[in-house]
Amino acid sequence: MGGRRQNTRDLKPGIYIIGEGITEQYYFSHLRELYKLNCKIRPRLFKITSIKEMETKIEDLLSGDVFIICVFDADVSQYNAVERERLENLYKNYGEHENVLICDSLPSIEFWFLIHYIDTNKVFNSSELKSYLKNYIPNYETSKAFLEKDKWVKELCSDNKLNIAIERAKRCNDKSGSYSNLYKAFKILIENKRS
Protein backbone atom coordinates (compact mmCIF):
# COMPACT_ATOMS: atom_id res chain seq x y z
CA MET A 1 0.00 0.00 0.00
CA GLY A 2 1.25 3.48 -0.82
CA GLY A 3 1.54 6.41 1.57
CA ARG A 4 -1.46 8.50 2.49
CA ARG A 5 -2.10 11.11 -0.18
CA GLN A 6 -2.88 14.57 1.16
CA ASN A 7 -6.50 15.41 0.53
CA THR A 8 -6.61 19.07 -0.41
CA ARG A 9 -9.77 19.52 1.63
CA ASP A 10 -7.69 18.54 4.67
CA LEU A 11 -5.15 21.32 4.06
CA LYS A 12 -5.15 23.86 6.84
CA PRO A 13 -4.61 27.47 5.80
CA GLY A 14 -1.08 28.70 6.33
CA ILE A 15 2.44 28.82 4.95
CA TYR A 16 3.77 25.57 3.49
CA ILE A 17 7.44 25.14 2.71
CA ILE A 18 8.29 22.63 -0.01
CA GLY A 19 11.73 21.60 -1.18
CA GLU A 20 14.13 19.04 -2.54
CA GLY A 21 15.48 17.10 0.37
CA ILE A 22 16.47 16.68 3.97
CA THR A 23 18.87 19.65 4.06
CA GLU A 24 16.04 22.09 3.38
CA GLN A 25 13.63 20.15 5.57
CA TYR A 26 15.88 20.15 8.65
CA TYR A 27 17.06 23.72 8.11
CA PHE A 28 13.52 25.09 8.10
CA SER A 29 12.39 22.76 10.90
CA HIS A 30 15.15 24.11 13.14
CA LEU A 31 14.40 27.71 12.12
CA ARG A 32 10.72 27.18 12.89
CA GLU A 33 11.60 26.22 16.47
CA LEU A 34 14.33 28.84 16.98
CA TYR A 35 12.26 31.75 15.65
CA LYS A 36 8.75 30.45 16.44
CA LEU A 37 7.86 30.54 12.76
CA ASN A 38 4.30 29.71 11.82
CA CYS A 39 4.78 27.38 8.85
CA LYS A 40 4.06 23.81 7.84
CA ILE A 41 7.01 21.52 7.20
CA ARG A 42 6.22 17.91 6.39
CA PRO A 43 8.66 15.24 5.16
CA ARG A 44 6.38 14.49 2.19
CA LEU A 45 6.84 18.11 1.05
CA PHE A 46 10.62 17.61 0.76
CA LYS A 47 11.01 14.69 -1.60
CA ILE A 48 10.90 16.72 -4.79
CA THR A 49 13.60 15.70 -7.26
CA SER A 50 12.79 17.86 -10.27
CA ILE A 51 11.24 21.17 -11.22
CA LYS A 52 8.37 19.23 -12.83
CA GLU A 53 7.62 17.60 -9.46
CA MET A 54 7.86 21.02 -7.80
CA GLU A 55 5.22 22.38 -10.16
CA THR A 56 2.95 19.38 -9.51
CA LYS A 57 3.26 19.87 -5.75
CA ILE A 58 2.49 23.59 -6.12
CA GLU A 59 -0.63 22.80 -8.15
CA ASP A 60 -1.79 20.27 -5.53
CA LEU A 61 -1.29 22.68 -2.64
CA LEU A 62 -2.85 25.68 -4.37
CA SER A 63 -6.22 23.96 -4.26
CA GLY A 64 -6.19 24.85 -0.55
CA ASP A 65 -6.01 28.24 1.18
CA VAL A 66 -2.22 28.22 1.48
CA PHE A 67 0.90 30.24 0.75
CA ILE A 68 3.77 28.17 -0.67
CA ILE A 69 7.50 28.82 -0.32
CA CYS A 70 9.44 26.69 -2.83
CA VAL A 71 13.06 26.01 -1.87
CA PHE A 72 15.34 24.27 -4.35
CA ASP A 73 18.77 24.19 -5.97
CA ALA A 74 19.07 25.64 -9.48
CA ASP A 75 22.33 23.93 -10.43
CA VAL A 76 20.75 21.29 -12.70
CA SER A 77 19.13 24.02 -14.79
CA GLN A 78 22.61 25.34 -15.62
CA TYR A 79 23.68 22.23 -17.54
CA ASN A 80 20.39 20.54 -18.44
CA ALA A 81 18.35 22.29 -21.15
CA VAL A 82 15.11 20.52 -20.19
CA GLU A 83 15.41 21.59 -16.54
CA ARG A 84 16.40 25.14 -17.60
CA GLU A 85 13.20 25.37 -19.66
CA ARG A 86 11.18 23.98 -16.76
CA LEU A 87 12.71 26.56 -14.40
CA GLU A 88 11.83 29.34 -16.84
CA ASN A 89 8.26 28.00 -17.05
CA LEU A 90 8.04 27.72 -13.25
CA TYR A 91 8.93 31.42 -12.98
CA LYS A 92 6.56 32.27 -15.84
CA ASN A 93 3.66 30.38 -14.23
CA TYR A 94 4.29 31.17 -10.55
CA GLY A 95 6.88 33.94 -10.31
CA GLU A 96 4.18 36.58 -9.85
CA HIS A 97 1.58 34.36 -8.19
CA GLU A 98 0.26 35.91 -4.98
CA ASN A 99 0.38 32.57 -3.10
CA VAL A 100 3.74 31.25 -4.33
CA LEU A 101 7.27 32.39 -3.55
CA ILE A 102 10.13 30.81 -5.51
CA CYS A 103 13.37 30.67 -3.54
CA ASP A 104 16.01 29.00 -5.68
CA SER A 105 19.74 29.02 -4.96
CA LEU A 106 22.62 28.55 -7.37
CA PRO A 107 24.32 26.21 -7.15
CA SER A 108 22.58 25.04 -3.95
CA ILE A 109 21.25 25.99 -0.53
CA GLU A 110 24.80 25.70 0.75
CA PHE A 111 25.51 29.04 -0.94
CA TRP A 112 22.85 30.57 1.35
CA PHE A 113 24.65 29.02 4.34
CA LEU A 114 28.04 30.31 3.14
CA ILE A 115 26.93 33.95 2.89
CA HIS A 116 26.15 33.88 6.60
CA TYR A 117 29.96 33.92 6.96
CA ILE A 118 31.39 35.71 3.91
CA ASP A 119 30.26 38.26 1.34
CA THR A 120 30.65 36.66 -2.09
CA ASN A 121 28.82 35.72 -5.24
CA LYS A 122 31.72 33.68 -6.62
CA VAL A 123 30.62 30.99 -9.06
CA PHE A 124 30.86 27.63 -7.31
CA ASN A 125 30.04 24.12 -8.38
CA SER A 126 28.21 22.06 -5.74
CA SER A 127 31.13 19.95 -4.49
CA GLU A 128 33.49 22.95 -4.38
CA LEU A 129 30.89 24.92 -2.43
CA LYS A 130 30.37 22.18 0.19
CA SER A 131 34.13 21.89 0.62
CA TYR A 132 34.45 25.68 1.02
CA LEU A 133 31.57 25.76 3.52
CA LYS A 134 33.49 23.34 5.75
CA ASN A 135 35.91 26.20 6.50
CA TYR A 136 33.04 27.75 8.49
CA ILE A 137 31.00 24.68 9.50
CA PRO A 138 33.78 22.09 9.88
CA ASN A 139 31.58 19.02 10.31
CA TYR A 140 29.00 20.00 7.69
CA GLU A 141 27.53 17.14 5.72
CA THR A 142 24.17 16.39 4.17
CA SER A 143 23.49 13.34 6.30
CA LYS A 144 20.52 12.92 8.60
CA ALA A 145 22.90 12.35 11.55
CA PHE A 146 24.36 15.85 11.07
CA LEU A 147 21.31 17.76 9.88
CA GLU A 148 18.84 16.58 12.54
CA LYS A 149 20.83 18.30 15.30
CA ASP A 150 19.95 21.99 15.56
CA LYS A 151 23.45 23.12 16.58
CA TRP A 152 24.52 24.00 13.03
CA VAL A 153 21.45 26.19 12.46
CA LYS A 154 21.87 27.90 15.83
CA GLU A 155 25.45 28.71 14.81
CA LEU A 156 24.30 29.98 11.39
CA CYS A 157 21.91 32.38 13.12
CA SER A 158 24.17 33.51 15.97
CA ASP A 159 25.72 36.98 16.08
CA ASN A 160 23.11 38.43 13.69
CA LYS A 161 24.42 36.26 10.82
CA LEU A 162 20.92 35.56 9.48
CA ASN A 163 20.27 39.28 8.93
CA ILE A 164 23.73 39.69 7.43
CA ALA A 165 23.03 36.81 4.99
CA ILE A 166 19.71 38.40 4.02
CA GLU A 167 21.45 41.68 3.13
CA ARG A 168 24.23 39.89 1.23
CA ALA A 169 21.73 37.81 -0.75
CA LYS A 170 19.83 40.95 -1.77
CA ARG A 171 23.05 42.41 -3.22
CA CYS A 172 24.06 39.33 -5.23
CA ASN A 173 20.64 38.64 -6.69
CA ASP A 174 21.46 39.79 -10.22
CA LYS A 175 22.29 36.14 -11.05
CA SER A 176 25.73 37.02 -12.48
CA GLY A 177 27.30 34.49 -10.13
CA SER A 178 26.14 32.29 -7.30
CA TYR A 179 22.95 33.53 -5.67
CA SER A 180 20.14 32.64 -3.29
CA ASN A 181 16.59 33.92 -3.21
CA LEU A 182 15.98 32.48 0.25
CA TYR A 183 16.12 35.95 1.76
CA LYS A 184 12.66 36.59 0.27
CA ALA A 185 11.13 33.89 2.47
CA PHE A 186 12.18 35.54 5.72
CA LYS A 187 10.06 38.67 5.30
CA ILE A 188 6.95 36.50 5.07
CA LEU A 189 8.02 34.05 7.76
CA ILE A 190 8.95 36.78 10.26
CA GLU A 191 5.71 38.71 9.61
CA ASN A 192 3.74 35.53 10.39
CA LYS A 193 5.55 34.38 13.53
CA ARG A 194 3.63 32.61 16.28
CA SER A 195 2.76 34.81 19.24
TIFI-72611 format. One line per 8 residues: number of its first residue (from 1); their letters; for each residue x, y, z of N, C-alpha, C, O, CB. Coordinates in steps of 0.1 Angstrom, whole numbers, padded with zeros to 4 digits. Last residue first. Glycine has a CB too. Example, Ala and Ser with C-alpha at 12.3 -4.5 7.8 and 13.67 -1.06 7.14 Angstrom:
BEGIN
2	sa	0128/-0022/0071/0137/-0011/0071/0129/0000/0079/0134/0011/0080/0141/-0006/0057; 0132/-0057/0078/0123/-0045/0078/0132/-0033/0078/0142/-0033/0085/0113/-0045/0090
END
This chain:
BEGIN
195	srkneili	0027/0339/0181/0028/0348/0192/0034/0342/0205/0036/0348/0215/0013/0353/0196; 0046/0329/0152/0036/0326/0163/0038/0336/0174/0049/0341/0176/0038/0312/0168; 0051/0352/0124/0055/0344/0135/0044/0341/0145/0034/0348/0146/0066/0352/0143; 0048/0365/0100/0037/0355/0104/0042/0346/0115/0037/0335/0117/0033/0347/0092; 0070/0380/0095/0057/0387/0096/0046/0378/0102/0037/0383/0108/0053/0393/0083; 0088/0359/0091/0089/0368/0103/0076/0375/0105/0072/0376/0117/0101/0378/0101; 0080/0349/0066/0080/0341/0078/0081/0349/0090/0074/0345/0100/0092/0331/0077; 0083/0371/0049/0069/0365/0051/0069/0357/0063/0060/0358/0071/0066/0356/0039
187	kfakylns	0110/0376/0051/0101/0387/0053/0087/0381/0056/0080/0385/0066/0100/0396/0041; 0121/0351/0043/0122/0355/0057/0113/0367/0060/0108/0368/0071/0136/0359/0061; 0120/0347/0016/0111/0339/0025/0111/0345/0039/0100/0344/0045/0116/0324/0026; 0140/0362/0005/0127/0366/0003/0117/0359/0012/0107/0365/0016/0122/0363/-0012; 0164/0348/0009/0161/0360/0018/0147/0364/0016/0141/0370/0026/0171/0371/0014; 0166/0329/-0010/0160/0325/0002/0157/0337/0011/0148/0336/0020/0169/0316/0010; 0178/0331/-0034/0166/0339/-0032/0159/0336/-0019/0148/0340/-0016/0156/0337/-0044; 0212/0333/-0040/0201/0326/-0033/0190/0336/-0031/0192/0348/-0027/0206/0321/-0019
179	ysgskdnc	0240/0327/-0063/0230/0335/-0057/0220/0327/-0048/0220/0314/-0049/0222/0343/-0067; 0270/0331/-0082/0261/0323/-0073/0251/0332/-0066/0254/0344/-0064/0270/0315/-0062; 0264/0355/-0108/0273/0345/-0101/0264/0336/-0093/0253/0334/-0096/0284/0352/-0093; 0245/0370/-0117/0257/0370/-0125/0268/0361/-0119/0278/0359/-0125/0263/0384/-0125; 0220/0374/-0104/0223/0361/-0111/0235/0362/-0120/0236/0354/-0129/0211/0357/-0118; 0215/0395/-0088/0215/0398/-0102/0218/0385/-0111/0217/0386/-0123/0224/0409/-0106; 0218/0393/-0061/0206/0386/-0067/0205/0389/-0082/0195/0387/-0088/0194/0391/-0060; 0235/0402/-0042/0241/0393/-0052/0229/0386/-0060/0231/0375/-0064/0250/0383/-0046
171	rkareiai	0221/0418/-0024/0230/0424/-0032/0235/0415/-0044/0239/0420/-0054/0242/0429/-0024; 0205/0399/-0010/0198/0410/-0018/0208/0416/-0028/0204/0419/-0039/0193/0420/-0008; 0225/0385/0003/0217/0378/-0007/0210/0388/-0016/0209/0387/-0028/0207/0368/-0002; 0233/0403/0023/0242/0399/0012/0235/0393/0000/0238/0395/-0011/0252/0389/0018; 0209/0405/0038/0214/0417/0031/0224/0413/0020/0224/0419/0009/0221/0426/0041; 0208/0378/0048/0197/0384/0040/0202/0396/0032/0199/0397/0020/0186/0388/0050; 0232/0376/0062/0230/0368/0050/0219/0374/0041/0220/0374/0029/0227/0353/0054; 0226/0394/0083/0237/0397/0074/0236/0389/0061/0238/0395/0050/0251/0393/0081
163	nlkndscl	0205/0380/0095/0203/0393/0089/0214/0397/0080/0211/0403/0070/0201/0403/0100; 0221/0357/0104/0209/0356/0095/0206/0369/0088/0204/0369/0076/0197/0350/0103; 0240/0367/0121/0244/0363/0108/0232/0361/0099/0234/0362/0086/0252/0350/0110; 0238/0377/0147/0231/0384/0137/0235/0380/0123/0232/0387/0113/0234/0399/0138; 0250/0357/0164/0257/0370/0161/0251/0377/0149/0259/0384/0141/0272/0367/0158; 0236/0328/0149/0242/0335/0160/0248/0348/0155/0251/0349/0143/0252/0326/0167; 0227/0312/0128/0219/0324/0131/0225/0332/0142/0220/0343/0145/0205/0319/0135; 0246/0291/0126/0243/0300/0114/0236/0313/0118/0239/0323/0112/0234/0292/0104
155	ekvwkdke	0242/0280/0151/0255/0287/0148/0253/0296/0136/0258/0307/0136/0266/0277/0145; 0217/0269/0148/0219/0279/0158/0231/0287/0156/0232/0299/0157/0220/0272/0172; 0223/0251/0128/0214/0262/0125/0215/0273/0135/0215/0285/0132/0200/0257/0123; 0240/0233/0142/0245/0240/0130/0236/0252/0126/0242/0262/0121/0246/0230/0119; 0223/0223/0163/0234/0231/0166/0240/0239/0154/0243/0251/0155/0246/0222/0171; 0202/0206/0159/0200/0220/0156/0212/0229/0158/0211/0241/0155/0188/0225/0164; 0204/0175/0141/0208/0183/0153/0207/0198/0150/0211/0202/0139/0223/0179/0158; 0199/0166/0116/0188/0166/0125/0192/0173/0138/0183/0176/0146/0185/0151/0128
147	lfakstey	0224/0168/0101/0213/0178/0099/0202/0178/0110/0197/0188/0113/0207/0175/0086; 0239/0145/0109/0244/0158/0111/0232/0168/0111/0231/0176/0120/0254/0162/0100; 0222/0123/0102/0229/0124/0115/0234/0138/0119/0233/0142/0130/0241/0114/0116; 0215/0127/0076/0205/0129/0086/0212/0131/0100/0207/0139/0108/0195/0117/0086; 0240/0146/0058/0235/0133/0063/0225/0136/0074/0225/0147/0080/0246/0125/0069; 0256/0165/0045/0242/0164/0042/0236/0151/0046/0228/0145/0039/0239/0166/0027; 0278/0182/0067/0275/0171/0057/0260/0170/0056/0253/0175/0064/0281/0158/0061; 0302/0200/0085/0290/0200/0077/0290/0188/0067/0299/0185/0061/0290/0213/0069
139	npiynkly	0321/0204/0104/0316/0190/0103/0304/0189/0093/0297/0179/0093/0311/0186/0117; 0328/0232/0101/0338/0221/0099/0332/0207/0097/0337/0199/0089/0347/0221/0110; 0318/0257/0088/0310/0247/0095/0318/0234/0093/0315/0226/0084/0295/0245/0090; 0339/0270/0075/0330/0277/0085/0322/0268/0093/0319/0271/0105/0322/0288/0078; 0350/0253/0058/0359/0262/0065/0352/0269/0076/0358/0274/0086/0365/0272/0055; 0329/0240/0046/0335/0233/0058/0345/0242/0065/0349/0239/0076/0341/0220/0053; 0324/0255/0024/0316/0258/0035/0322/0251/0048/0319/0256/0059/0302/0252/0033; 0342/0243/0005/0344/0257/0010/0337/0260/0023/0342/0266/0032/0341/0267/-0001
131	sklessnf	0328/0219/0001/0341/0219/0006/0345/0232/0012/0351/0233/0023/0351/0215/-0005; 0305/0229/-0011/0304/0222/0002/0317/0221/0009/0318/0222/0021/0298/0208/-0001; 0316/0241/-0034/0309/0249/-0024/0308/0242/-0011/0311/0248/0000/0295/0252/-0029; 0326/0219/-0048/0335/0229/-0044/0329/0238/-0033/0335/0241/-0023/0339/0238/-0056; 0301/0206/-0054/0311/0199/-0045/0322/0210/-0040/0326/0209/-0028/0318/0188/-0052; 0288/0226/-0070/0282/0221/-0057/0293/0214/-0048/0293/0217/-0036/0272/0210/-0060; 0308/0253/-0081/0300/0241/-0084/0297/0235/-0070/0302/0239/-0060/0309/0231/-0093; 0304/0289/-0079/0309/0276/-0073/0302/0265/-0080/0290/0267/-0085/0306/0276/-0058
123	vkntdiyh	0313/0321/-0084/0306/0310/-0091/0313/0297/-0085/0325/0295/-0086/0308/0311/-0106; 0308/0345/-0058/0317/0337/-0066/0309/0325/-0072/0300/0320/-0065/0329/0332/-0058; 0297/0363/-0043/0288/0357/-0052/0297/0349/-0063/0293/0347/-0074/0279/0368/-0059; 0301/0371/-0008/0307/0367/-0021/0295/0363/-0030/0284/0360/-0025/0316/0355/-0019; 0310/0375/0024/0303/0383/0013/0309/0379/0000/0320/0383/-0003/0304/0398/0016; 0306/0348/0048/0314/0357/0039/0305/0364/0029/0294/0359/0025/0325/0349/0032; 0286/0337/0065/0300/0339/0070/0308/0349/0061/0316/0356/0066/0306/0326/0070; 0263/0335/0052/0261/0339/0066/0275/0343/0071/0276/0350/0081/0255/0327/0074
115	ilfwfeis	0270/0325/0028/0269/0339/0029/0265/0344/0043/0264/0356/0045/0260/0345/0019; 0267/0297/0032/0280/0303/0031/0280/0318/0033/0288/0324/0040/0287/0300/0018; 0240/0292/0031/0246/0290/0043/0260/0298/0043/0264/0304/0053/0249/0275/0046; 0236/0298/0003/0229/0306/0013/0236/0304/0027/0237/0314/0034/0214/0301/0015; 0251/0277/-0007/0255/0290/-0009/0248/0300/0001/0255/0309/0006/0252/0295/-0024; 0235/0255/0000/0248/0257/0008/0254/0271/0005/0261/0276/0013/0258/0246/0004; 0216/0253/-0018/0212/0260/-0005/0225/0262/0003/0225/0271/0011/0203/0252/0003; 0234/0258/-0049/0226/0250/-0040/0223/0259/-0027/0229/0270/-0026/0233/0237/-0036
107	plsdcilv	0247/0275/-0066/0243/0262/-0071/0234/0255/-0062/0226/0246/-0067/0255/0254/-0074; 0217/0291/-0064/0226/0285/-0074/0240/0286/-0068/0244/0297/-0064/0226/0293/-0087; 0183/0287/-0053/0197/0290/-0050/0206/0284/-0060/0204/0272/-0064/0201/0286/-0035; 0149/0299/-0052/0160/0290/-0057/0174/0295/-0053/0175/0307/-0050/0159/0289/-0072; 0121/0304/-0042/0134/0307/-0035/0144/0297/-0040/0148/0288/-0032/0132/0306/-0020; 0091/0317/-0050/0101/0308/-0055/0114/0313/-0049/0119/0324/-0051/0102/0308/-0071; 0060/0317/-0036/0073/0324/-0036/0084/0314/-0039/0085/0304/-0033/0076/0330/-0021; 0025/0321/-0041/0037/0312/-0043/0050/0321/-0043/0050/0332/-0049/0037/0305/-0057
99	nehegynk	0003/0336/-0042/0004/0326/-0031/0016/0317/-0033/0017/0306/-0026/-0009/0317/-0031; 0004/0353/-0063/0003/0359/-0050/0004/0349/-0039/0006/0353/-0027/-0011/0366/-0048; 0028/0349/-0088/0016/0344/-0082/0015/0349/-0067/0025/0348/-0060/0015/0328/-0082; 0050/0354/-0103/0042/0366/-0099/0029/0361/-0091/0020/0370/-0089/0038/0375/-0110; 0060/0329/-0108/0069/0339/-0103/0061/0352/-0098/0067/0358/-0089/0078/0344/-0114; 0045/0309/-0120/0043/0312/-0106/0051/0323/-0100/0050/0327/-0088/0046/0299/-0098; 0050/0308/-0148/0037/0304/-0142/0034/0308/-0128/0023/0311/-0124/0035/0289/-0143; 0076/0317/-0150/0066/0323/-0158/0052/0320/-0152/0043/0329/-0152/0066/0317/-0173
91	ylnelrer	0090/0300/-0132/0089/0314/-0130/0078/0321/-0138/0071/0330/-0133/0103/0321/-0133; 0085/0276/-0146/0080/0277/-0133/0079/0292/-0129/0070/0296/-0123/0090/0270/-0123; 0097/0281/-0171/0083/0280/-0170/0077/0281/-0156/0066/0287/-0154/0078/0267/-0177; 0124/0281/-0162/0118/0293/-0168/0103/0293/-0168/0097/0303/-0165/0123/0295/-0183; 0125/0255/-0154/0127/0266/-0144/0121/0279/-0149/0115/0286/-0142/0142/0267/-0141; 0122/0242/-0178/0112/0240/-0168/0113/0251/-0157/0103/0255/-0152/0114/0226/-0161; 0145/0250/-0191/0132/0254/-0197/0121/0252/-0186/0112/0261/-0185/0129/0245/-0209; 0163/0237/-0174/0164/0251/-0176/0151/0257/-0181/0145/0267/-0176/0176/0255/-0186
83	evanyqsv	0157/0210/-0179/0154/0216/-0165/0155/0231/-0166/0148/0238/-0159/0164/0211/-0155; 0165/0208/-0205/0151/0205/-0202/0148/0212/-0188/0137/0218/-0187/0149/0190/-0201; 0193/0214/-0204/0184/0223/-0211/0169/0221/-0208/0161/0230/-0207/0185/0221/-0226; 0214/0214/-0179/0204/0205/-0184/0193/0214/-0191/0186/0221/-0184/0198/0196/-0174; 0231/0231/-0166/0237/0222/-0175/0227/0213/-0182/0231/0205/-0190/0248/0214/-0169; 0215/0247/-0150/0226/0253/-0156/0232/0244/-0167/0238/0249/-0176/0237/0257/-0146; 0196/0232/-0137/0191/0240/-0148/0203/0247/-0155/0201/0252/-0167/0182/0251/-0143; 0211/0222/-0116/0208/0213/-0127/0203/0221/-0139/0206/0217/-0150/0197/0203/-0123
75	dadfvcii	0211/0244/-0097/0223/0239/-0104/0220/0231/-0116/0227/0232/-0127/0232/0232/-0095; 0192/0254/-0080/0191/0256/-0095/0202/0251/-0103/0203/0254/-0115/0189/0271/-0097; 0175/0239/-0054/0188/0242/-0060/0186/0244/-0075/0178/0236/-0081/0198/0231/-0057; 0146/0253/-0036/0153/0243/-0043/0166/0248/-0049/0169/0260/-0050/0144/0238/-0055; 0116/0259/-0021/0131/0260/-0019/0138/0249/-0027/0135/0237/-0024/0134/0259/-0003; 0088/0278/-0021/0094/0267/-0028/0109/0269/-0027/0115/0279/-0031/0090/0266/-0043; 0061/0284/-0001/0075/0288/-0003/0082/0276/-0009/0083/0266/-0003/0082/0293/0010; 0027/0292/-0005/0038/0282/-0007/0051/0288/-0009/0053/0297/-0017/0034/0273/-0019
67	fvdgslld	-0002/0295/0014/0009/0302/0007/0021/0293/0007/0024/0286/0017/0013/0316/0015; -0036/0283/0010/-0022/0282/0015/-0013/0292/0007/-0016/0296/-0004/-0017/0268/0014; -0062/0268/0008/-0060/0282/0012/-0046/0284/0018/-0045/0285/0030/-0071/0288/0021; -0058/0245/-0019/-0062/0248/-0005/-0059/0263/-0003/-0054/0270/-0012/-0054/0240/0005; -0048/0242/-0044/-0062/0240/-0043/-0067/0242/-0028/-0079/0243/-0026/-0065/0225/-0047; -0021/0245/-0041/-0028/0257/-0044/-0044/0254/-0044/-0051/0264/-0044/-0024/0262/-0057; -0011/0219/-0038/-0013/0227/-0026/-0022/0239/-0029/-0029/0243/-0020/0001/0231/-0021; -0010/0210/-0065/-0018/0203/-0055/-0021/0212/-0043/-0032/0212/-0039/-0010/0190/-0051
59	eiktemek	0008/0229/-0077/-0006/0228/-0081/-0015/0221/-0071/-0026/0225/-0069/-0007/0221/-0095; 0031/0223/-0062/0025/0236/-0061/0010/0235/-0065/0002/0240/-0058/0033/0246/-0070; 0035/0197/-0072/0033/0199/-0057/0026/0212/-0055/0017/0214/-0047/0046/0197/-0049; 0041/0202/-0099/0030/0194/-0095/0026/0196/-0081/0014/0197/-0077/0033/0179/-0098; 0064/0218/-0096/0052/0224/-0102/0040/0216/-0098/0029/0221/-0095/0054/0225/-0117; 0081/0198/-0086/0079/0210/-0078/0066/0217/-0083/0057/0220/-0075/0090/0220/-0079; 0083/0180/-0107/0076/0176/-0095/0073/0188/-0086/0062/0188/-0079/0085/0166/-0087; 0097/0197/-0125/0084/0192/-0128/0076/0188/-0116/0064/0191/-0115/0085/0181/-0139
51	istikflr	0121/0200/-0111/0112/0212/-0112/0098/0208/-0116/0089/0214/-0112/0118/0222/-0122; 0127/0171/-0090/0128/0179/-0103/0119/0191/-0102/0110/0192/-0094/0124/0169/-0115; 0123/0159/-0066/0136/0157/-0073/0137/0164/-0086/0148/0164/-0092/0138/0142/-0075; 0111/0162/-0034/0109/0167/-0048/0122/0167/-0055/0132/0173/-0051/0103/0182/-0048; 0105/0158/-0008/0110/0147/-0016/0109/0150/-0031/0105/0141/-0039/0103/0134/-0013; 0092/0174/0010/0106/0176/0008/0112/0164/0000/0124/0161/0003/0114/0178/0021; 0067/0169/0018/0068/0181/0010/0083/0183/0006/0086/0193/0000/0063/0193/0018; 0069/0148/0035/0064/0145/0022/0065/0157/0013/0064/0156/0001/0049/0140/0023
43	prikcnlk	0077/0160/0060/0087/0152/0052/0082/0150/0037/0090/0151/0028/0089/0139/0058; 0065/0193/0063/0062/0179/0064/0072/0172/0055/0076/0176/0044/0048/0176/0059; 0059/0222/0078/0070/0215/0072/0067/0200/0074/0067/0196/0085/0084/0220/0079; 0042/0253/0079/0041/0238/0078/0053/0232/0071/0056/0236/0060/0027/0234/0071; 0048/0280/0102/0048/0274/0088/0047/0259/0090/0050/0253/0100/0060/0278/0081; 0056/0303/0120/0043/0297/0118/0042/0292/0104/0037/0298/0095/0031/0307/0121; 0085/0303/0140/0079/0305/0128/0066/0297/0126/0065/0286/0131/0088/0302/0116; 0102/0306/0163/0088/0304/0164/0080/0308/0152/0070/0316/0152/0083/0313/0176
35	ylerlhsf	0129/0304/0159/0123/0318/0157/0107/0317/0158/0101/0327/0156/0126/0323/0143; 0135/0277/0165/0143/0288/0170/0136/0302/0169/0137/0310/0179/0156/0289/0162; 0115/0263/0150/0116/0262/0165/0124/0274/0171/0119/0280/0180/0123/0249/0169; 0121/0270/0124/0107/0272/0129/0107/0272/0144/0100/0279/0150/0098/0260/0124; 0148/0263/0121/0144/0277/0121/0130/0279/0127/0128/0289/0135/0145/0283/0107; 0144/0235/0120/0152/0241/0131/0148/0256/0132/0147/0261/0143/0167/0239/0129; 0129/0233/0096/0124/0228/0109/0131/0234/0121/0124/0238/0131/0125/0212/0109; 0147/0243/0078/0135/0251/0081/0128/0246/0094/0122/0253/0101/0126/0250/0069
27	yyqetige	0167/0223/0079/0171/0237/0081/0158/0245/0085/0158/0252/0095/0176/0243/0068; 0153/0199/0073/0159/0201/0087/0162/0216/0089/0160/0221/0100/0171/0193/0089; 0146/0205/0046/0136/0201/0056/0141/0204/0070/0134/0210/0078/0133/0187/0054; 0170/0210/0033/0160/0221/0034/0150/0218/0045/0146/0227/0052/0153/0223/0020; 0181/0184/0036/0189/0196/0041/0179/0208/0043/0179/0214/0053/0199/0200/0030; 0164/0166/0025/0165/0167/0040/0172/0179/0044/0170/0184/0056/0171/0154/0045; 0150/0182/-0004/0155/0171/0004/0156/0174/0018/0150/0184/0023/0168/0166/-0001; 0135/0202/-0019/0141/0190/-0025/0144/0179/-0016/0141/0167/-0019/0154/0194/-0032
19	giiyigpk	0104/0216/-0007/0117/0216/-0012/0122/0203/-0016/0115/0193/-0017/0126/0221/-0001; 0080/0238/0007/0083/0226/0000/0097/0227/-0005/0102/0238/-0008/0073/0224/-0012; 0061/0251/0033/0074/0251/0027/0077/0238/0020/0075/0227/0027/0086/0255/0038; 0032/0269/0037/0038/0256/0035/0051/0258/0028/0052/0265/0018/0028/0247/0026; 0012/0288/0058/0024/0288/0050/0030/0274/0049/0033/0268/0059/0035/0299/0055; -0024/0284/0058/-0011/0287/0063/0000/0287/0053/-0002/0287/0041/-0007/0277/0074; -0052/0262/0063/-0046/0275/0058/-0033/0277/0065/-0031/0274/0076/-0056/0287/0060; -0048/0227/0060/-0052/0239/0068/-0045/0251/0062/-0034/0250/0057/-0046/0236/0083
11	ldrtnqrr	-0062/0203/0039/-0051/0213/0041/-0056/0224/0050/-0067/0230/0048/-0047/0219/0027; -0083/0186/0033/-0077/0185/0047/-0066/0196/0049/-0061/0197/0061/-0071/0172/0049; -0088/0190/0007/-0098/0195/0016/-0093/0195/0031/-0098/0202/0039/-0111/0187/0015; -0067/0176/-0004/-0066/0191/-0004/-0077/0197/0005/-0075/0208/0010/-0067/0196/-0018; -0053/0149/0011/-0065/0154/0005/-0065/0169/0007/-0063/0175/0018/-0078/0148/0012; -0023/0134/0005/-0029/0146/0012/-0042/0149/0004/-0041/0152/-0008/-0019/0158/0012; -0021/0099/0007/-0021/0111/-0002/-0028/0122/0005/-0039/0120/0010/-0027/0108/-0016; -0002/0077/0025/-0015/0085/0025/-0013/0098/0016/-0004/0105/0019/-0019/0089/0039
3	ggm	0017/0054/0005/0015/0064/0016/0002/0072/0014/-0003/0072/0003/0027/0074/0016; 0005/0022/-0008/0012/0035/-0008/0010/0044/0004/0001/0041/0012/0009/0042/-0021; 0008/-0012/0000/0000/0000/0000/0009/0012/0000/0019/0013/0007/-0009/0000/0012
END
